[in-house]
């Protein structure tokens, strides 16, 4: 396990900064059926921004600007002053509040109670909104995940998992167990496995010598026969054959066609490719992941979290950190405008308490 001390603090802060920066990078093009991999690269070429080494540039044409998400003006280079609100960050904050309130023995019911108490309904989407509605109607977990919820294997549970990795450094099985307890409120099958895999991946990044080691460790916490595990292994094998990043994504996108751009499985393929071809370099990891398309802000956030833990906050290049101004906007009641450094300090306290 990573020693409790300055290295842990730097890596946890790196995880928070990476998650927020990666989210901000991907947010303007978060519409996977419109902003395909080819379309994103065309946008970047028009703005003379390839290779991508910073936040997205402003749109080169009016038509591109009209098709970006409306928040783009707060997320492109030169316009960022603190992070804008997004569910990919809200759930990390909510998870922090959960562990502070209930400790590591929290129940799935307590996750649901906290949603109702601190998360506005209109800031939830897909599976989370279905589960929230079910909670408000008096249903109990795990019925909250299965009743009238067509999004059970979408990416929502995966984006909630970071806090369990950050607070269980070097203990991936424990991180996965916590993530599962959270995930079953709203997800089933590969939706739950995605959360377990992501939490284990982030936990393993604290002690793994390379990102490949972290990926191999994360695979051990989910069923080997699951489609999610098979897809991750497929991306790893394509990378091992020395295919290019583009060729690998072409192959797996054909093999996962039809699942939709918010489904966990194709997004985990994009994320795994970004991590492997990024090879531990923070900038290359998050930019490749976002250029891979699909749920760009969610994938950028998770890739940034893994890469930030691997490198530590000190090593994250300034162009990603400085515009965030150590400030995060949040819809979680009581947390709007909080400092990123405070979130990280509170996370480290939980990690230290959990290690005792």
Backbone torsions as a table, in degrees:
resi	resn	phi	psi	omega
1	UNK	NA	147.5	175.6
2	UNK	-60.7	131.9	178.8
3	UNK	-59.2	140.4	176.0
4	UNK	-72.1	124.6	-177.5
5	UNK	157.0	-151.5	-172.2
6	UNK	-65.2	-35.9	-179.4
7	UNK	-64.4	-43.3	178.0
8	UNK	-61.1	-45.9	-179.0
9	UNK	-59.8	-42.5	-179.6
10	UNK	-66.2	-39.2	-178.9
11	UNK	-72.2	-39.1	177.2
12	UNK	-64.7	-44.4	176.0
13	UNK	-61.0	-38.4	176.4
14	UNK	-60.3	-38.8	177.4
15	UNK	-63.6	-46.2	178.3
16	UNK	-63.7	-48.4	179.8
17	UNK	-61.5	-41.6	-179.2
18	UNK	-64.7	-41.8	179.0
19	UNK	-62.0	-46.2	-176.8
20	UNK	-69.2	-43.7	179.4
21	UNK	-64.3	-44.3	179.8
22	UNK	-63.9	-37.7	176.0
23	UNK	-62.9	-46.1	-179.9
24	UNK	-64.4	-37.2	179.1
25	UNK	-62.1	-43.0	-174.4
26	UNK	-87.3	-13.2	-170.9
27	UNK	-61.6	-42.9	-176.8
28	UNK	-60.0	-28.5	-175.5
29	UNK	-110.1	25.9	-179.1
30	UNK	-79.2	80.1	175.1
31	UNK	-165.8	81.4	-165.4
32	UNK	-61.8	-26.5	178.6
33	UNK	-79.2	-18.3	177.6
34	UNK	-100.3	-50.3	-177.6
35	UNK	-92.6	79.2	176.7
36	UNK	-74.2	169.8	177.7
37	UNK	-55.7	-43.6	-179.0
38	UNK	-66.3	-39.2	-178.5
39	UNK	-68.5	-40.0	178.3
40	UNK	-61.7	-45.6	-179.3
41	UNK	-67.3	-33.4	176.0
42	UNK	-64.3	-42.4	176.5
43	UNK	-57.7	-45.8	-178.3
44	UNK	-67.4	-39.4	178.3
45	UNK	-63.5	-41.8	179.9
46	UNK	-61.0	-31.0	-179.7
47	UNK	-95.4	9.4	-177.8
48	UNK	52.7	46.3	-175.4
49	UNK	-118.9	25.4	172.3
50	UNK	-112.8	133.2	-2.5
51	UNK	-68.4	147.4	-178.2
52	UNK	-79.5	123.5	-178.8
53	UNK	-131.0	9.1	-176.2
54	UNK	-151.9	-178.7	174.4
55	UNK	-57.6	163.9	-178.0
56	UNK	-60.1	143.1	175.3
57	UNK	-75.6	164.1	173.1
58	UNK	-62.0	151.8	-178.7
59	UNK	-61.8	139.6	-179.1
60	UNK	-79.2	-21.6	-179.1
61	UNK	-130.2	156.2	179.9
62	UNK	-64.3	-35.8	-178.2
63	UNK	-67.1	-38.9	175.4
64	UNK	-61.8	-43.5	-179.4
65	UNK	-60.6	-36.4	-178.8
66	UNK	-69.7	-22.9	-176.7
67	UNK	-99.9	-6.3	172.2
68	UNK	-72.5	160.9	173.8
69	UNK	-62.8	148.1	-174.4
70	UNK	-60.1	-22.1	-179.9
71	UNK	-76.5	0.7	-170.7
72	UNK	-57.6	-30.1	-176.6
73	UNK	-65.3	-20.1	177.4
74	UNK	-98.2	0.0	-170.9
75	UNK	-123.9	-1.9	-179.5
76	UNK	-98.9	157.3	-174.1
77	UNK	-57.3	139.1	-179.8
78	UNK	89.0	-12.8	-178.0
79	UNK	-116.9	-2.6	-173.2
80	UNK	-84.2	124.7	173.7
81	UNK	-133.7	86.9	-172.3
82	UNK	80.8	162.3	-177.1
83	UNK	-81.6	146.4	174.9
84	UNK	-84.7	163.2	-176.5
85	UNK	-70.5	139.8	176.7
86	UNK	-159.0	147.2	-177.8
87	UNK	-64.9	-26.8	179.1
88	UNK	-63.8	-24.1	175.8
89	UNK	-98.5	-36.1	178.7
90	UNK	-54.0	-41.3	-176.0
91	UNK	-72.1	-29.5	173.9
92	UNK	-65.7	-40.7	178.0
93	UNK	-66.5	-43.0	179.4
94	UNK	-62.5	-38.4	177.1
95	UNK	-64.4	-37.6	175.3
96	UNK	-61.6	-46.1	178.8
97	UNK	-62.7	-37.1	178.6
98	UNK	-61.4	-49.1	-177.9
99	UNK	-68.8	-33.6	176.8
100	UNK	-67.5	-36.4	-177.1
101	UNK	-79.7	-38.0	-169.0
102	UNK	-122.5	-7.5	-178.5
103	UNK	72.7	-171.2	-174.1
104	UNK	-78.7	-4.9	177.5
105	UNK	-97.8	20.2	-179.8
106	UNK	-56.9	156.5	176.8
107	UNK	-107.7	161.9	175.8
108	UNK	-60.0	-37.1	177.7
109	UNK	-60.3	-37.9	179.2
110	UNK	-68.8	-32.0	173.6
111	UNK	-59.9	-48.8	179.8
112	UNK	-61.8	-42.0	178.3
113	UNK	-59.8	-40.5	-178.9
114	UNK	-68.0	-38.1	175.3
115	UNK	-56.3	-50.7	-177.0
116	UNK	-62.6	-32.1	-176.3
117	UNK	-80.9	-38.3	-167.2
118	UNK	-124.0	-4.1	-175.8
119	UNK	-119.4	121.6	179.2
120	UNK	-66.8	138.0	-177.0
121	UNK	-55.6	-41.2	-176.0
122	UNK	-75.0	-3.9	173.2
123	UNK	-99.9	13.8	172.3
124	UNK	-108.4	156.5	-175.5
125	UNK	-142.7	158.1	174.2
126	UNK	44.0	-118.9	-173.6
127	UNK	-63.1	-35.3	-179.8
128	UNK	-67.3	-38.6	178.8
129	UNK	-67.5	-40.5	177.1
130	UNK	-61.2	-44.8	-179.9
131	UNK	-66.2	-40.2	178.5
132	UNK	-60.7	-46.1	178.3
133	UNK	-61.0	-41.9	178.4
134	UNK	-64.3	-39.6	176.2
135	UNK	-61.4	-45.8	-178.6
136	UNK	-64.1	-27.2	178.5
137	UNK	-87.0	3.9	173.4
138	UNK	93.5	6.1	177.3
139	UNK	-75.9	152.3	-179.7
140	UNK	-108.9	152.7	172.8
141	UNK	-61.1	145.1	4.7
142	UNK	-97.0	9.7	175.3
143	UNK	-61.5	-27.0	177.7
144	UNK	-59.7	-27.2	-179.0
145	UNK	-83.9	-27.1	-168.9
146	UNK	-105.9	-22.0	-176.6
147	UNK	-80.4	120.8	174.4
148	UNK	50.7	46.8	-177.0
149	UNK	-134.2	94.9	-179.9
150	UNK	-81.1	5.4	-173.2
151	UNK	-109.7	23.9	-168.1
152	UNK	-64.3	-22.5	179.7
153	UNK	-112.1	18.7	177.1
154	UNK	-80.8	-178.6	-163.3
155	UNK	-84.0	-3.2	-172.4
156	UNK	-56.2	-42.7	-178.5
157	UNK	-67.9	-34.0	179.4
158	UNK	-61.6	-40.0	-177.0
159	UNK	-73.5	-9.1	178.4
160	UNK	-92.9	-0.8	-164.4
161	UNK	-91.0	-15.2	-171.5
162	UNK	-55.4	-43.1	-174.3
163	UNK	-58.6	-30.9	-178.7
164	UNK	-75.1	-30.4	173.1
165	UNK	-72.2	-43.8	-179.0
166	UNK	-63.9	-33.5	-176.3
167	UNK	-92.5	-2.9	175.6
168	UNK	-125.8	58.0	-174.8
169	UNK	-62.1	125.0	177.7
170	UNK	75.5	9.9	177.9
171	UNK	-126.8	69.7	-170.4
172	UNK	-63.0	-33.2	-179.6
173	UNK	-65.9	-40.5	177.4
174	UNK	-65.9	-42.6	178.3
175	UNK	-59.1	-43.4	-179.4
176	UNK	-65.0	-37.5	179.3
177	UNK	-64.2	-42.4	177.8
178	UNK	-65.0	-43.8	-179.5
179	UNK	-62.5	-37.2	178.7
180	UNK	-63.5	-42.5	-179.0
181	UNK	-61.2	-35.0	176.0
182	UNK	-73.9	-47.1	-170.3
183	UNK	-63.7	-36.1	-173.9
184	UNK	-69.3	-6.8	172.3
185	UNK	-62.5	-32.4	-170.4
186	UNK	-132.7	-11.0	-171.1
187	UNK	-133.0	164.1	173.3
188	UNK	-137.5	170.4	170.5
189	UNK	52.1	-130.0	-177.4
190	UNK	-63.4	-22.7	174.6
191	UNK	-64.0	-40.4	176.6
192	UNK	-73.6	-42.5	-179.7
193	UNK	-60.7	-35.6	178.6
194	UNK	-61.3	-40.5	178.3
195	UNK	-67.0	-43.4	179.7
196	UNK	-63.2	-44.5	-179.7
197	UNK	-62.3	-44.7	-177.8
198	UNK	-65.8	-44.5	178.9
199	UNK	-61.5	-43.4	179.2
200	UNK	-65.2	-38.5	179.6
201	UNK	-62.0	-44.9	-179.5
202	UNK	-68.8	-41.0	176.3
203	UNK	-60.3	-45.6	-178.5
204	UNK	-65.7	-28.4	-178.1
205	UNK	-63.9	-20.5	178.1
206	UNK	-67.8	-28.9	-173.6
207	UNK	-123.3	-11.2	-177.0
208	UNK	-71.8	139.5	178.0
209	UNK	-71.0	-26.8	179.2
210	UNK	-142.8	165.6	177.8
211	UNK	-65.6	-31.5	177.9
212	UNK	-63.8	-40.3	177.0
213	UNK	-61.4	-41.2	179.2
214	UNK	-64.1	-41.1	178.7
215	UNK	-64.4	-42.7	178.7
216	UNK	-61.9	-41.2	179.0
217	UNK	-64.7	-42.8	-178.1
218	UNK	-61.7	-31.9	179.3
219	UNK	-65.7	-22.1	-175.8
220	UNK	-74.5	-11.8	-174.8
221	UNK	-98.2	-2.8	-179.5
222	UNK	-123.7	158.3	-179.2
223	UNK	-58.1	128.5	-177.4
224	UNK	-62.5	-25.9	-178.2
225	UNK	-87.7	-5.0	-179.0
226	UNK	-67.7	153.0	-179.7
227	UNK	-63.2	-33.4	178.9
228	UNK	-62.5	-48.0	180.0
229	UNK	-63.6	-41.3	-179.9
230	UNK	-64.3	-36.3	179.5
231	UNK	-69.5	-42.3	177.2
232	UNK	-61.6	-45.9	179.1
233	UNK	-62.0	-34.9	178.9
234	UNK	-64.0	-45.2	178.6
235	UNK	-63.3	-41.8	178.1
236	UNK	-60.3	-43.4	-177.9
237	UNK	-67.7	-38.4	177.5
238	UNK	-65.0	-40.6	177.0
239	UNK	-61.8	-39.1	-179.5
240	UNK	-66.1	-26.9	179.1
241	UNK	-80.7	1.9	178.6
242	UNK	68.7	25.3	168.3
243	UNK	-63.0	154.6	175.1
244	UNK	-71.4	163.3	176.6
245	UNK	-57.0	-44.1	-179.3
246	UNK	-62.3	-44.0	-178.5
247	UNK	-65.7	-38.6	177.8
248	UNK	-62.1	-46.2	-179.7
249	UNK	-68.0	-35.5	175.1
250	UNK	-58.5	-43.9	-177.6
251	UNK	-65.4	-50.8	-175.7
252	UNK	-73.0	-26.7	178.2
253	UNK	-69.2	-34.3	173.8
254	UNK	-65.3	-40.6	-175.6
255	UNK	-74.7	-20.1	178.9
256	UNK	-110.9	12.8	-178.6
257	UNK	-57.8	142.0	176.5
258	UNK	96.8	-11.9	-178.3
259	UNK	-81.7	-19.7	-179.2
260	UNK	95.1	156.1	-170.1
261	UNK	-81.8	-3.7	176.6
262	UNK	-112.6	2.1	178.1
263	UNK	-69.1	145.5	-176.6
264	UNK	-60.7	-42.5	-169.6
265	UNK	-63.5	-54.0	179.5
266	UNK	-64.4	-30.9	178.4
267	UNK	-69.9	-36.8	176.1
268	UNK	-65.3	-32.2	175.5
269	UNK	-63.1	-46.8	178.6
270	UNK	-62.1	-42.6	-178.9
271	UNK	-65.1	-45.4	179.6
272	UNK	-62.2	-42.0	178.4
273	UNK	-63.5	-43.1	178.8
274	UNK	-61.0	-40.4	179.5
275	UNK	-67.6	-44.4	-177.2
276	UNK	-69.1	-47.2	-177.9
277	UNK	-77.1	-21.2	172.8
278	UNK	-73.4	-28.4	171.2
279	UNK	51.9	45.2	174.6
280	UNK	86.7	-11.7	177.6
281	UNK	-81.5	122.1	-172.5
282	UNK	-59.5	-53.5	-176.1
283	UNK	-62.0	-46.8	-178.8
284	UNK	-63.9	-37.6	-178.7
285	UNK	-63.6	-50.9	-175.1
286	UNK	-74.5	-32.9	-179.3
287	UNK	-72.3	-41.0	175.9
288	UNK	-63.4	-41.1	-178.7
289	UNK	-62.4	-45.9	179.9
290	UNK	-67.9	-39.3	177.3
291	UNK	-64.4	-18.1	178.2
292	UNK	-71.0	-12.3	174.9
293	UNK	82.5	-157.5	-175.1
294	UNK	62.3	-131.3	-176.4
295	UNK	-84.9	78.1	-165.6
296	UNK	-61.5	-39.9	-176.9
297	UNK	-74.0	-35.9	177.4
298	UNK	-67.4	-45.5	-179.9
299	UNK	-66.7	-41.5	177.5
300	UNK	-61.0	-38.5	-179.7
301	UNK	-65.4	-46.9	-178.8
302	UNK	-68.9	-41.0	176.6
303	UNK	-60.6	-41.0	179.0
304	UNK	-65.9	-35.7	177.9
305	UNK	-64.8	-47.5	179.3
306	UNK	-62.6	-49.0	-178.0
307	UNK	-65.4	-36.1	178.8
308	UNK	-66.9	-37.4	175.6
309	UNK	-67.5	-42.2	-179.5
310	UNK	-61.4	-41.7	-173.8
311	UNK	-93.8	-29.4	-170.5
312	UNK	85.4	156.0	-175.1
313	UNK	-63.3	-38.0	-176.4
314	UNK	-58.4	-34.9	-175.3
315	UNK	-87.9	-6.9	177.0
316	UNK	-71.2	127.2	-177.0
317	UNK	-58.4	147.8	-172.3
318	UNK	-61.0	-31.1	-176.4
319	UNK	-64.3	-19.7	177.0
320	UNK	-89.2	-35.5	-174.1
321	UNK	-85.6	-47.5	-168.4
322	UNK	-60.0	-43.0	-179.4
323	UNK	-64.3	-19.4	-179.8
324	UNK	-72.3	-19.2	174.5
325	UNK	52.2	32.3	176.9
326	UNK	52.1	33.1	-175.3
327	UNK	-137.5	139.0	178.2
328	UNK	-130.4	134.3	171.5
329	UNK	-85.4	144.7	-178.8
330	UNK	-150.7	144.9	174.3
331	UNK	-85.6	-8.4	179.8
332	UNK	-71.4	122.3	-175.8
333	UNK	-55.8	129.4	177.3
334	UNK	92.9	-2.6	-175.3
335	UNK	-121.0	-4.6	-176.0
336	UNK	-64.0	129.8	178.8
337	UNK	83.7	7.3	-178.5
338	UNK	-68.1	153.8	178.4
339	UNK	-78.7	139.4	178.1
340	UNK	-61.9	-39.0	180.0
341	UNK	-62.8	-33.7	177.9
342	UNK	-70.3	-40.7	176.6
343	UNK	-57.8	-42.7	-179.1
344	UNK	-67.0	-42.2	179.4
345	UNK	-61.8	-41.9	179.0
346	UNK	-66.7	-34.6	176.9
347	UNK	-66.2	-42.0	178.7
348	UNK	-62.7	-39.2	177.8
349	UNK	-61.0	-39.9	176.9
350	UNK	-65.5	-42.4	179.2
351	UNK	-61.8	-41.7	179.0
352	UNK	-65.6	-41.7	178.7
353	UNK	-64.7	-37.8	-179.6
354	UNK	-70.2	-24.5	-177.7
355	UNK	-84.9	-12.2	-175.9
356	UNK	-76.2	NA	NA
